């Protein structure tokens, strides 16, 4: 959703993409900087964790989910995904 939002808001435009020599689609260096600037701003925002009703930085959600998934793999616990609303 993050990337689509940047495209829909015209933050990233068609002209920001190019096709490399292997036929892959890539962002220009300038567009890549814009993308990661917006990404870092998003990671610093907080959201409400439905598990405990506390504000948690978005970046921490990734860490918490990785820790949950580790328990699934090592301890056969049931995985409960984080659902942002």
Secondary structure, DSSP 8 states (H G I E B T S, - for coil): -HHHHHHHTTSS-GGGEEE-TTS-EEE-HHHHHHHHHHHHHHHHSEEEETTTTEEEEHHHHHHHHHHHHHHHHHH----------
